[in-house]
Amino acid sequence: MPQIPVESNSRLSLRIASEEKSLLLRAAALQHTHLTEFVTRTVVAEARKVIDQSERIELSERDRTHLLNLLEEPPATNEKLMAVAFALPKHQGIFDRVE
C-alpha cells in the first residue's frame, strides 16, 4: 500500500503481550494494511462508539411519549420553579424571557 505523509506525527507507545501483537499483525495482514493503520482505525472506531453510547440517552417508548407530551404541552410554571430559575446566574440566558 502507498504511504501517505502525515503532517503531525503524534506517537503512542503501548506494551502488549507478544500473542496479542501477533494477533493484531495477523488481522492487519488479512485486511492488507499496516499494523499502525489497522490499530488506529479499529481503536478510533471503538472510541467513537464508546463516546456515542455515553453521550446518548435511549428512552423507552413510554418515556419517549411522555417527553414529547411535555414538549408539546409543558406544565405551568409555579413559584418554586420560578425561584430556581431566577436564582441561576444571568449569563446562562435560559430564563431571559420568563415573565
Phi, psi and omega per residue, in radians:
M1 nan 2.516 3.119
P2 -1.217 2.542 3.112
Q3 -1.500 2.322 3.091
I4 -1.782 2.189 3.136
P5 -1.109 2.433 3.134
V6 -1.881 2.224 -3.106
E7 -1.210 -0.781 3.092
S8 -2.025 2.288 -3.057
N9 -1.962 1.310 3.077
S10 -1.375 2.349 -3.084
R11 -1.863 2.644 3.055
L12 -2.371 2.114 3.131
S13 -1.772 2.377 3.126
L14 -2.260 2.545 2.989
R15 -1.935 2.104 3.114
I16 -2.365 2.784 3.126
A17 -1.140 2.620 -3.104
S18 -1.077 -0.580 3.100
E19 -1.114 -0.691 3.125
E20 -1.188 -0.692 3.115
K21 -1.129 -0.718 3.096
S22 -1.058 -0.715 3.113
L23 -1.078 -0.794 3.123
L24 -1.125 -0.726 3.104
L25 -1.075 -0.740 3.129
R26 -1.102 -0.781 3.129
A27 -1.111 -0.724 3.113
A28 -1.092 -0.746 3.130
A29 -1.102 -0.683 3.123
L30 -1.131 -0.470 3.096
Q31 -1.696 0.149 3.105
H32 0.943 0.872 3.139
T33 -2.453 2.942 3.093
H34 -1.389 2.728 -3.131
L35 -0.996 -0.801 -3.121
T36 -1.033 -0.807 -3.135
E37 -1.131 -0.735 3.134
F38 -1.071 -0.869 -3.111
V39 -1.115 -0.793 -3.124
T40 -1.056 -0.872 -3.110
R41 -1.050 -0.775 -3.098
T42 -1.194 -0.797 -3.096
V43 -1.213 -0.702 3.127
V44 -1.118 -0.728 3.107
A45 -1.073 -0.745 3.126
E46 -1.175 -0.687 3.116
A47 -1.086 -0.744 3.105
R48 -1.080 -0.700 3.137
K49 -1.126 -0.780 3.134
V50 -1.078 -0.792 -3.141
I51 -1.122 -0.780 3.135
D52 -1.046 -0.774 -3.136
Q53 -1.150 -0.587 -3.108
S54 -1.438 -0.343 -3.118
E55 -1.715 -0.133 -3.099
R56 -1.849 2.455 3.068
I57 -1.930 2.146 3.100
E58 -1.776 2.207 -3.099
L59 -1.796 2.632 3.007
S60 -1.247 2.905 3.121
E61 -1.029 -0.708 3.133
R62 -1.110 -0.810 -3.135
D63 -1.163 -0.658 3.121
R64 -1.111 -0.766 3.115
T65 -1.101 -0.754 3.125
H66 -1.071 -0.783 3.137
L67 -1.097 -0.785 3.123
L68 -1.080 -0.692 3.091
N69 -1.106 -0.707 3.110
L70 -1.153 -0.621 3.116
L71 -1.225 -0.660 3.141
E72 -1.314 -0.649 -3.138
E73 -2.344 1.384 -3.110
P74 -1.140 2.588 3.116
P75 -1.176 2.710 3.120
A76 -1.168 2.571 3.111
T77 -1.286 2.662 3.081
N78 -2.238 3.078 -3.062
E79 -1.067 -0.695 -3.110
K80 -1.114 -0.786 3.119
L81 -1.103 -0.755 -3.138
M82 -1.129 -0.644 3.117
A83 -1.106 -0.757 3.117
V84 -1.139 -0.744 -3.110
A85 -1.067 -0.786 -3.107
F86 -1.361 -0.243 3.085
A87 -1.381 -0.311 3.125
L88 -1.204 2.627 3.078
P89 -1.055 2.511 -3.076
K90 -1.132 -0.521 -3.043
H91 -1.142 -0.233 3.135
Q92 -1.261 -0.473 3.033
G93 1.203 0.137 -3.059
I94 -1.252 -0.694 -2.999
F95 -1.956 0.503 -3.130
D96 -1.090 -0.533 -3.056
R97 -1.763 0.078 -3.130
V98 -1.224 2.281 3.126
E99 -1.950 nan nan
